[in-house]
């Protein structure tokens, strides 16, 4: 894959995350409170103003890569367990545990559904 294609995929994911935040918090303003980082810019991939951080206190990193296939397979295994929302805990040596869930579940939790 060309570098430009890979960057375009990453940009689409950042745009999607930005749009989800703006949809859930209509008081936030595009490019004032929530904006996507320019490729190569340091820090979070979706930049939040202090106002936005007040309602959405997360630092966002977006990765659109095929090397996460194993995580998707693990999520499929969790989905096969039943009818509840699947949740996967992952851990590596000398690293803190992480939680993996579907984006729709996350946005629902943030939206207090």
N, CA, C and O atoms as CSV, one atom per row, in Angstrom:
chain,resi,resn,atom,element,x,y,z
A,1,UNK,N,N,0.834,-1.176,0.000
A,1,UNK,CA,C,0.000,0.000,0.000
A,1,UNK,C,C,0.878,1.238,0.000
A,1,UNK,O,O,1.888,1.303,0.700
A,2,UNK,N,N,0.479,2.215,-0.793
A,2,UNK,CA,C,1.221,3.468,-0.845
A,2,UNK,C,C,1.049,4.247,0.455
A,2,UNK,O,O,0.018,4.141,1.119
A,3,UNK,N,N,2.046,5.014,0.805
A,3,UNK,CA,C,1.985,5.826,2.012
A,3,UNK,C,C,0.788,6.762,1.980
A,3,UNK,O,O,0.112,6.942,2.993
A,4,UNK,N,N,0.525,7.355,0.828
A,4,UNK,CA,C,-0.606,8.286,0.734
A,4,UNK,C,C,-1.934,7.573,0.986
A,4,UNK,O,O,-2.837,8.147,1.594
A,5,UNK,N,N,-2.059,6.327,0.523
A,5,UNK,CA,C,-3.287,5.560,0.769
A,5,UNK,C,C,-3.437,5.234,2.253
A,5,UNK,O,O,-4.535,5.330,2.801
A,6,UNK,N,N,-2.358,4.856,2.894
A,6,UNK,CA,C,-2.385,4.541,4.319
A,6,UNK,C,C,-2.767,5.771,5.136
A,6,UNK,O,O,-3.553,5.679,6.079
A,7,UNK,N,N,-2.207,6.921,4.768
A,7,UNK,CA,C,-2.546,8.157,5.480
A,7,UNK,C,C,-4.006,8.537,5.276
A,7,UNK,O,O,-4.652,9.043,6.193
A,8,UNK,N,N,-4.527,8.296,4.083
A,8,UNK,CA,C,-5.933,8.603,3.800
A,8,UNK,C,C,-6.854,7.732,4.652
A,8,UNK,O,O,-7.869,8.215,5.155
A,9,UNK,N,N,-6.508,6.446,4.820
A,9,UNK,CA,C,-7.297,5.562,5.667
A,9,UNK,C,C,-7.289,6.061,7.113
A,9,UNK,O,O,-8.330,6.094,7.768
A,10,UNK,N,N,-6.121,6.446,7.601
A,10,UNK,CA,C,-6.013,6.968,8.957
A,10,UNK,C,C,-6.813,8.241,9.135
A,10,UNK,O,O,-7.459,8.439,10.164
A,11,UNK,N,N,-6.770,9.097,8.142
A,11,UNK,CA,C,-7.527,10.360,8.190
A,11,UNK,C,C,-9.032,10.084,8.248
A,11,UNK,O,O,-9.753,10.750,8.992
A,12,UNK,N,N,-9.511,9.110,7.470
A,12,UNK,CA,C,-10.947,8.771,7.495
A,12,UNK,C,C,-11.376,8.303,8.888
A,12,UNK,O,O,-12.462,8.652,9.351
A,13,UNK,N,N,-10.533,7.520,9.552
A,13,UNK,CA,C,-10.856,7.065,10.901
A,13,UNK,C,C,-10.887,8.246,11.869
A,13,UNK,O,O,-11.793,8.345,12.697
A,14,UNK,N,N,-9.906,9.138,11.771
A,14,UNK,CA,C,-9.907,10.328,12.625
A,14,UNK,C,C,-11.161,11.165,12.395
A,14,UNK,O,O,-11.778,11.640,13.349
A,15,UNK,N,N,-11.538,11.344,11.134
A,15,UNK,CA,C,-12.740,12.112,10.808
A,15,UNK,C,C,-13.978,11.459,11.408
A,15,UNK,O,O,-14.861,12.145,11.924
A,16,UNK,N,N,-14.042,10.125,11.340
A,16,UNK,CA,C,-15.190,9.405,11.893
A,16,UNK,C,C,-15.291,9.614,13.400
A,16,UNK,O,O,-16.376,9.869,13.923
A,17,UNK,N,N,-14.162,9.506,14.100
A,17,UNK,CA,C,-14.149,9.700,15.554
A,17,UNK,C,C,-14.563,11.134,15.879
A,17,UNK,O,O,-15.390,11.355,16.764
A,18,UNK,N,N,-13.999,12.097,15.177
A,18,UNK,CA,C,-14.358,13.507,15.384
A,18,UNK,C,C,-15.861,13.712,15.203
A,18,UNK,O,O,-16.509,14.362,16.023
A,19,UNK,N,N,-16.409,13.153,14.123
A,19,UNK,CA,C,-17.841,13.312,13.842
A,19,UNK,C,C,-18.710,12.666,14.914
A,19,UNK,O,O,-19.770,13.196,15.249
A,20,UNK,N,N,-18.277,11.532,15.457
A,20,UNK,CA,C,-19.026,10.883,16.534
A,20,UNK,C,C,-19.065,11.768,17.782
A,20,UNK,O,O,-20.107,11.893,18.426
A,21,UNK,N,N,-17.946,12.369,18.113
A,21,UNK,CA,C,-17.884,13.262,19.281
A,21,UNK,C,C,-18.811,14.455,19.063
A,21,UNK,O,O,-19.569,14.827,19.959
A,22,UNK,N,N,-18.751,15.049,17.886
A,22,UNK,CA,C,-19.591,16.208,17.596
A,22,UNK,C,C,-21.077,15.846,17.601
A,22,UNK,O,O,-21.907,16.671,17.983
A,23,UNK,N,N,-21.421,14.643,17.188
A,23,UNK,CA,C,-22.815,14.201,17.208
A,23,UNK,C,C,-23.315,14.012,18.639
A,23,UNK,O,O,-24.436,14.402,18.968
A,24,UNK,N,N,-22.475,13.410,19.488
A,24,UNK,CA,C,-22.879,13.155,20.873
A,24,UNK,C,C,-22.902,14.413,21.733
A,24,UNK,O,O,-23.648,14.496,22.709
A,25,UNK,N,N,-22.086,15.384,21.364
A,25,UNK,CA,C,-21.995,16.620,22.146
A,25,UNK,C,C,-22.231,17.814,21.217
A,25,UNK,O,O,-21.274,18.466,20.800
A,26,UNK,N,N,-23.494,18.109,20.888
A,26,UNK,CA,C,-23.804,19.140,19.898
A,26,UNK,C,C,-23.364,20.546,20.306
A,26,UNK,O,O,-23.303,21.432,19.453
A,27,UNK,N,N,-23.060,20.774,21.565
A,27,UNK,CA,C,-22.592,22.097,21.987
A,27,UNK,C,C,-21.155,22.363,21.549
A,27,UNK,O,O,-20.702,23.507,21.563
A,28,UNK,N,N,-20.431,21.297,21.156
A,28,UNK,CA,C,-19.051,21.454,20.700
A,28,UNK,C,C,-19.043,21.900,19.244
A,28,UNK,O,O,-19.917,21.529,18.460
A,29,UNK,N,N,-18.040,22.703,18.899
A,29,UNK,CA,C,-17.954,23.293,17.567
A,29,UNK,C,C,-16.795,22.671,16.793
A,29,UNK,O,O,-15.682,22.535,17.301
A,30,UNK,N,N,-17.095,22.293,15.536
A,30,UNK,CA,C,-16.081,21.744,14.639
A,30,UNK,C,C,-14.940,22.732,14.458
A,30,UNK,O,O,-15.174,23.925,14.265
A,31,UNK,N,N,-13.724,22.248,14.518
A,31,UNK,CA,C,-12.487,23.010,14.320
A,31,UNK,C,C,-12.210,24.036,15.408
A,31,UNK,O,O,-11.154,24.668,15.402
A,32,UNK,N,N,-13.141,24.214,16.343
A,32,UNK,CA,C,-12.892,25.079,17.503
A,32,UNK,C,C,-12.661,24.192,18.720
A,32,UNK,O,O,-11.646,24.313,19.404
A,33,UNK,N,N,-13.611,23.303,18.981
A,33,UNK,CA,C,-13.523,22.411,20.138
A,33,UNK,C,C,-12.989,21.028,19.783
A,33,UNK,O,O,-12.348,20.378,20.608
A,34,UNK,N,N,-13.252,20.579,18.563
A,34,UNK,CA,C,-12.842,19.235,18.138
A,34,UNK,C,C,-12.295,19.328,16.720
A,34,UNK,O,O,-12.979,19.784,15.803
A,35,UNK,N,N,-11.051,18.887,16.555
A,35,UNK,CA,C,-10.451,18.885,15.215
A,35,UNK,C,C,-9.489,17.721,15.102
A,35,UNK,O,O,-8.969,17.223,16.101
A,36,UNK,N,N,-9.262,17.296,13.870
A,36,UNK,CA,C,-8.302,16.233,13.623
A,36,UNK,C,C,-6.902,16.822,13.524
A,36,UNK,O,O,-6.708,17.918,12.996
A,37,UNK,N,N,-5.941,16.083,14.035
A,37,UNK,CA,C,-4.548,16.501,13.931
A,37,UNK,C,C,-4.113,16.426,12.472
A,37,UNK,O,O,-4.611,15.602,11.705
A,38,UNK,N,N,-3.203,17.276,12.111
A,38,UNK,CA,C,-2.571,17.209,10.796
A,38,UNK,C,C,-1.606,16.035,10.834
A,38,UNK,O,O,-0.925,15.831,11.839
A,39,UNK,N,N,-1.534,15.262,9.763
A,39,UNK,CA,C,-0.633,14.110,9.744
A,39,UNK,C,C,0.788,14.559,10.099
A,39,UNK,O,O,1.327,15.502,9.521
A,40,UNK,N,N,1.359,13.869,11.046
A,40,UNK,CA,C,2.701,14.192,11.502
A,40,UNK,C,C,2.717,15.102,12.713
A,40,UNK,O,O,3.761,15.274,13.342
A,41,UNK,N,N,1.581,15.686,13.048
A,41,UNK,CA,C,1.487,16.560,14.219
A,41,UNK,C,C,1.557,15.702,15.479
A,41,UNK,O,O,0.941,14.637,15.535
A,42,UNK,N,N,2.280,16.140,16.463
A,42,UNK,CA,C,2.432,15.384,17.695
A,42,UNK,C,C,1.179,15.418,18.544
A,42,UNK,O,O,0.291,16.245,18.338
A,43,UNK,N,N,1.121,14.508,19.501
A,43,UNK,CA,C,0.005,14.479,20.427
A,43,UNK,C,C,-1.141,13.625,19.928
A,43,UNK,O,O,-0.977,12.771,19.057
A,44,UNK,N,N,-2.302,13.876,20.500
A,44,UNK,CA,C,-3.495,13.091,20.177
A,44,UNK,C,C,-3.883,13.276,18.713
A,44,UNK,O,O,-3.598,14.310,18.108
A,45,UNK,N,N,-4.536,12.263,18.155
A,45,UNK,CA,C,-4.970,12.318,16.760
A,45,UNK,C,C,-6.214,13.172,16.577
A,45,UNK,O,O,-6.419,13.750,15.510
A,46,UNK,N,N,-7.046,13.255,17.611
A,46,UNK,CA,C,-8.201,14.148,17.600
A,46,UNK,C,C,-7.973,15.143,18.726
A,46,UNK,O,O,-7.935,14.775,19.900
A,47,UNK,N,N,-7.823,16.404,18.355
A,47,UNK,CA,C,-7.503,17.459,19.313
A,47,UNK,C,C,-8.780,18.010,19.931
A,47,UNK,O,O,-9.751,18.288,19.227
A,48,UNK,N,N,-8.773,18.167,21.256
A,48,UNK,CA,C,-9.934,18.659,21.982
A,48,UNK,C,C,-9.590,19.940,22.726
A,48,UNK,O,O,-8.522,20.048,23.328
A,49,UNK,N,N,-10.496,20.907,22.685
A,49,UNK,CA,C,-10.345,22.139,23.453
A,49,UNK,C,C,-10.593,21.820,24.927
A,49,UNK,O,O,-11.083,20.736,25.246
A,50,UNK,N,N,-10.264,22.743,25.828
A,50,UNK,CA,C,-10.588,22.519,27.244
A,50,UNK,C,C,-12.087,22.262,27.462
A,50,UNK,O,O,-12.457,21.438,28.298
A,51,UNK,N,N,-12.941,22.959,26.718
A,51,UNK,CA,C,-14.389,22.736,26.816
A,51,UNK,C,C,-14.732,21.298,26.427
A,51,UNK,O,O,-15.522,20.643,27.107
A,52,UNK,N,N,-14.148,20.809,25.346
A,52,UNK,CA,C,-14.405,19.445,24.890
A,52,UNK,C,C,-13.860,18.420,25.880
A,52,UNK,O,O,-14.505,17.403,26.136
A,53,UNK,N,N,-12.686,18.678,26.434
A,53,UNK,CA,C,-12.092,17.757,27.407
A,53,UNK,C,C,-12.944,17.664,28.668
A,53,UNK,O,O,-12.924,16.651,29.368
A,54,UNK,N,N,-13.682,18.716,28.948
A,54,UNK,CA,C,-14.568,18.723,30.109
A,54,UNK,C,C,-15.678,17.688,29.968
A,54,UNK,O,O,-16.052,17.047,30.951
A,55,UNK,N,N,-16.210,17.514,28.757
A,55,UNK,CA,C,-17.306,16.581,28.539
A,55,UNK,C,C,-16.826,15.240,27.974
A,55,UNK,O,O,-17.545,14.243,28.050
A,56,UNK,N,N,-15.631,15.212,27.417
A,56,UNK,CA,C,-15.075,13.989,26.820
A,56,UNK,C,C,-13.602,13.897,27.218
A,56,UNK,O,O,-12.729,14.259,26.429
A,57,UNK,N,N,-13.314,13.416,28.436
A,57,UNK,CA,C,-11.952,13.453,28.977
A,57,UNK,C,C,-11.066,12.289,28.524
A,57,UNK,O,O,-10.617,11.480,29.336
A,58,UNK,N,N,-10.824,12.221,27.215
A,58,UNK,CA,C,-10.002,11.147,26.672
A,58,UNK,C,C,-8.948,11.726,25.733
A,58,UNK,O,O,-9.168,12.758,25.099
A,59,UNK,N,N,-7.807,11.057,25.650
A,59,UNK,CA,C,-6.794,11.347,24.634
A,59,UNK,C,C,-6.930,10.265,23.570
A,59,UNK,O,O,-6.891,9.075,23.882
A,60,UNK,N,N,-7.088,10.673,22.327
A,60,UNK,CA,C,-7.468,9.746,21.266
A,60,UNK,C,C,-6.303,9.454,20.331
A,60,UNK,O,O,-5.661,10.365,19.809
A,61,UNK,N,N,-6.048,8.186,20.134
A,61,UNK,CA,C,-5.081,7.708,19.149
A,61,UNK,C,C,-5.843,6.813,18.180
A,61,UNK,O,O,-6.549,5.901,18.612
A,62,UNK,N,N,-5.714,7.054,16.895
A,62,UNK,CA,C,-6.412,6.277,15.869
A,62,UNK,C,C,-5.403,5.464,15.062
A,62,UNK,O,O,-4.393,5.994,14.600
A,63,UNK,N,N,-5.682,4.195,14.902
A,63,UNK,CA,C,-4.838,3.305,14.100
A,63,UNK,C,C,-5.730,2.526,13.156
A,63,UNK,O,O,-6.683,1.880,13.590
A,64,UNK,N,N,-5.433,2.581,11.888
A,64,UNK,CA,C,-6.189,1.828,10.865
A,64,UNK,C,C,-5.171,0.920,10.193
A,64,UNK,O,O,-4.538,1.303,9.209
A,65,UNK,N,N,-5.018,-0.296,10.735
A,65,UNK,CA,C,-3.993,-1.209,10.244
A,65,UNK,C,C,-4.526,-2.632,10.227
A,65,UNK,O,O,-5.422,-2.981,10.996
A,66,UNK,N,N,-3.977,-3.433,9.361
A,66,UNK,CA,C,-4.398,-4.830,9.238
A,66,UNK,C,C,-3.727,-5.751,10.256
A,66,UNK,O,O,-4.137,-6.903,10.399
A,67,UNK,N,N,-2.721,-5.277,10.954
A,67,UNK,CA,C,-2.011,-6.165,11.874
A,67,UNK,C,C,-2.800,-6.479,13.152
A,67,UNK,O,O,-2.314,-7.215,14.011
A,68,UNK,N,N,-4.007,-5.928,13.281
A,68,UNK,CA,C,-4.823,-6.174,14.468
A,68,UNK,C,C,-5.820,-7.317,14.270
A,68,UNK,O,O,-6.774,-7.448,15.038
A,69,UNK,N,N,-5.607,-8.138,13.252
A,69,UNK,CA,C,-6.539,-9.222,12.956
A,69,UNK,C,C,-6.784,-10.106,14.173
A,69,UNK,O,O,-7.911,-10.544,14.403
A,70,UNK,N,N,-5.748,-10.368,14.944
A,70,UNK,CA,C,-5.893,-11.197,16.138
A,70,UNK,C,C,-6.869,-10.607,17.138
A,70,UNK,O,O,-7.605,-11.346,17.792
A,71,UNK,N,N,-6.886,-9.296,17.266
A,71,UNK,CA,C,-7.833,-8.647,18.174
A,71,UNK,C,C,-9.263,-8.835,17.686
A,71,UNK,O,O,-10.171,-9.072,18.482
A,72,UNK,N,N,-9.457,-8.729,16.385
A,72,UNK,CA,C,-10.791,-8.933,15.826
A,72,UNK,C,C,-11.236,-10.383,16.005
A,72,UNK,O,O,-12.410,-10.642,16.266
A,73,UNK,N,N,-10.317,-11.319,15.868
A,73,UNK,CA,C,-10.649,-12.728,16.099
A,73,UNK,C,C,-11.035,-12.953,17.559
A,73,UNK,O,O,-11.960,-13.715,17.843
A,74,UNK,N,N,-10.342,-12.306,18.479
A,74,UNK,CA,C,-10.656,-12.421,19.900
A,74,UNK,C,C,-12.023,-11.820,20.191
A,74,UNK,O,O,-12.786,-12.376,20.982
A,75,UNK,N,N,-12.344,-10.685,19.560
A,75,UNK,CA,C,-13.661,-10.073,19.740
A,75,UNK,C,C,-14.751,-11.005,19.208
A,75,UNK,O,O,-15.810,-11.134,19.824
A,76,UNK,N,N,-14.500,-11.650,18.074
A,76,UNK,CA,C,-15.471,-12.601,17.524
A,76,UNK,C,C,-15.710,-13.751,18.501
A,76,UNK,O,O,-16.835,-14.234,18.631
A,77,UNK,N,N,-14.665,-14.185,19.179
A,77,UNK,CA,C,-14.802,-15.249,20.174
A,77,UNK,C,C,-15.680,-14.768,21.336
A,77,UNK,O,O,-16.545,-15.507,21.806
A,78,UNK,N,N,-15.462,-13.539,21.794
A,78,UNK,CA,C,-16.271,-12.986,22.884
A,78,UNK,C,C,-17.731,-12.837,22.453
A,78,UNK,O,O,-18.638,-13.057,23.257
A,79,UNK,N,N,-17.965,-12.466,21.198
A,79,UNK,CA,C,-19.324,-12.309,20.686
A,79,UNK,C,C,-20.057,-13.644,20.647
A,79,UNK,O,O,-21.279,-13.690,20.795
A,80,UNK,N,N,-19.324,-14.714,20.452
A,80,UNK,CA,C,-19.933,-16.034,20.348
A,80,UNK,C,C,-20.391,-16.587,21.699
A,80,UNK,O,O,-21.078,-17.608,21.741
A,81,UNK,N,N,-20.023,-15.934,22.796
A,81,UNK,CA,C,-20.360,-16.443,24.124
A,81,UNK,C,C,-21.830,-16.291,24.475
A,81,UNK,O,O,-22.351,-17.071,25.273
A,82,UNK,N,N,-22.501,-15.323,23.910
A,82,UNK,CA,C,-23.898,-15.131,24.292
A,82,UNK,C,C,-24.491,-13.887,23.674
A,82,UNK,O,O,-24.121,-13.472,22.576
A,83,UNK,N,N,-25.422,-13.301,24.408
A,83,UNK,CA,C,-26.174,-12.173,23.882
A,83,UNK,C,C,-25.814,-10.839,24.526
A,83,UNK,O,O,-26.323,-9.798,24.109
A,84,UNK,N,N,-24.953,-10.851,25.523
A,84,UNK,CA,C,-24.530,-9.605,26.167
A,84,UNK,C,C,-23.486,-8.899,25.313
A,84,UNK,O,O,-22.977,-9.460,24.342
A,85,UNK,N,N,-23.179,-7.681,25.680
A,85,UNK,CA,C,-22.150,-6.922,24.962
A,85,UNK,C,C,-20.797,-7.612,25.152
A,85,UNK,O,O,-20.408,-7.899,26.285
A,86,UNK,N,N,-20.087,-7.877,24.076
A,86,UNK,CA,C,-18.769,-8.510,24.217
A,86,UNK,C,C,-17.738,-7.509,24.747
A,86,UNK,O,O,-17.731,-6.339,24.364
A,87,UNK,N,N,-16.888,-7.988,25.617
A,87,UNK,CA,C,-15.829,-7.179,26.200
A,87,UNK,C,C,-14.591,-8.055,26.301
A,87,UNK,O,O,-14.662,-9.170,26.820
A,88,UNK,N,N,-13.458,-7.565,25.812
A,88,UNK,CA,C,-12.213,-8.340,25.808
A,88,UNK,C,C,-11.175,-7.593,26.633
A,88,UNK,O,O,-10.964,-6.396,26.436
A,89,UNK,N,N,-10.534,-8.287,27.543
A,89,UNK,CA,C,-9.401,-7.745,28.287
A,89,UNK,C,C,-8.139,-8.340,27.678
A,89,UNK,O,O,-8.053,-9.553,27.487
A,90,UNK,N,N,-7.161,-7.492,27.373
A,90,UNK,CA,C,-5.895,-7.972,26.826
A,90,UNK,C,C,-4.756,-7.468,27.698
A,90,UNK,O,O,-4.866,-6.419,28.334
A,91,UNK,N,N,-3.666,-8.217,27.725
A,91,UNK,CA,C,-2.511,-7.841,28.543
A,91,UNK,C,C,-1.251,-8.429,27.948
A,91,UNK,O,O,-1.258,-9.534,27.405
A,92,UNK,N,N,-0.177,-7.681,28.056
A,92,UNK,CA,C,1.159,-8.150,27.699
A,92,UNK,C,C,2.034,-8.070,28.940
A,92,UNK,O,O,1.701,-7.366,29.893
A,93,UNK,N,N,3.139,-8.780,28.933
A,93,UNK,CA,C,4.080,-8.702,30.049
A,93,UNK,C,C,4.525,-7.260,30.258
A,93,UNK,O,O,4.794,-6.530,29.304
A,94,UNK,N,N,4.597,-6.872,31.508
A,94,UNK,CA,C,5.059,-5.546,31.911
A,94,UNK,C,C,4.220,-4.406,31.314
A,94,UNK,O,O,4.711,-3.286,31.170
A,95,UNK,N,N,2.982,-4.685,30.974
A,95,UNK,CA,C,2.054,-3.677,30.445
A,95,UNK,C,C,0.748,-3.754,31.222
A,95,UNK,O,O,0.377,-4.812,31.729
A,96,UNK,N,N,0.062,-2.633,31.310
A,96,UNK,CA,C,-1.243,-2.603,31.956
A,96,UNK,C,C,-2.283,-3.309,31.079
A,96,UNK,O,O,-2.169,-3.304,29.854
A,97,UNK,N,N,-3.288,-3.913,31.703
A,97,UNK,CA,C,-4.359,-4.518,30.917
A,97,UNK,C,C,-5.131,-3.439,30.138
A,97,UNK,O,O,-5.245,-2.296,30.580
A,98,UNK,N,N,-5.645,-3.825,28.991
A,98,UNK,CA,C,-6.466,-2.949,28.157
A,98,UNK,C,C,-7.823,-3.601,27.951
A,98,UNK,O,O,-7.968,-4.816,28.085
A,99,UNK,N,N,-8.808,-2.790,27.625
A,99,UNK,CA,C,-10.150,-3.286,27.347
A,99,UNK,C,C,-10.473,-3.001,25.888
A,99,UNK,O,O,-10.210,-1.911,25.379
A,100,UNK,N,N,-11.049,-4.002,25.225
A,100,UNK,CA,C,-11.450,-3.879,23.832
A,100,UNK,C,C,-12.959,-4.065,23.768
A,100,UNK,O,O,-13.498,-5.043,24.284
A,101,UNK,N,N,-13.637,-3.106,23.123
A,101,UNK,CA,C,-15.081,-3.215,22.914
A,101,UNK,C,C,-15.420,-2.589,21.571
A,101,UNK,O,O,-14.617,-1.850,21.001
A,102,UNK,N,N,-16.604,-2.887,21.072
A,102,UNK,CA,C,-17.050,-2.280,19.823
A,102,UNK,C,C,-17.222,-0.775,20.017
A,102,UNK,O,O,-17.631,-0.315,21.083
A,103,UNK,N,N,-16.905,-0.026,18.980
A,103,UNK,CA,C,-17.027,1.429,19.054
A,103,UNK,C,C,-18.460,1.840,19.384
A,103,UNK,O,O,-18.671,2.775,20.156
A,104,UNK,N,N,-19.441,1.155,18.811
A,104,UNK,CA,C,-20.844,1.495,19.076
A,104,UNK,C,C,-21.174,1.345,20.559
A,104,UNK,O,O,-21.930,2.144,21.112
A,105,UNK,N,N,-20.606,0.320,21.206
A,105,UNK,CA,C,-20.811,0.136,22.643
A,105,UNK,C,C,-20.194,1.290,23.421
A,105,UNK,O,O,-20.802,1.816,24.353
A,106,UNK,N,N,-18.987,1.678,23.035
A,106,UNK,CA,C,-18.314,2.787,23.704
A,106,UNK,C,C,-19.128,4.071,23.584
A,106,UNK,O,O,-19.372,4.751,24.581
A,107,UNK,N,N,-19.553,4.406,22.343
A,107,UNK,CA,C,-20.316,5.649,22.156
A,107,UNK,C,C,-21.621,5.597,22.949
A,107,UNK,O,O,-22.061,6.613,23.489
A,108,UNK,N,N,-22.237,4.423,23.021
A,108,UNK,CA,C,-23.457,4.279,23.819
A,108,UNK,C,C,-23.212,4.527,25.291
A,108,UNK,O,O,-24.034,5.154,25.958
A,109,UNK,N,N,-22.088,4.043,25.810
A,109,UNK,CA,C,-21.749,4.287,27.212
A,109,UNK,C,C,-21.491,5.762,27.474
A,109,UNK,O,O,-21.913,6.299,28.498
A,110,UNK,N,N,-20.801,6.413,26.556
A,110,UNK,CA,C,-20.517,7.832,26.695
A,110,UNK,C,C,-21.812,8.637,26.635
A,110,UNK,O,O,-21.960,9.650,27.318
A,111,UNK,N,N,-22.749,8.169,25.804
A,111,UNK,CA,C,-24.034,8.841,25.639
A,111,UNK,C,C,-25.022,8.436,26.720
A,111,UNK,O,O,-26.176,8.866,26.693
A,112,UNK,N,N,-24.585,7.607,27.682
A,112,UNK,CA,C,-25.390,7.151,28.815
A,112,UNK,C,C,-26.617,6.386,28.376
A,112,UNK,O,O,-27.694,6.546,28.950
A,113,UNK,N,N,-26.459,5.548,27.349
A,113,UNK,CA,C,-27.578,4.710,26.899
A,113,UNK,C,C,-27.725,3.514,27.793
A,113,UNK,O,O,-28.612,2.688,27.578
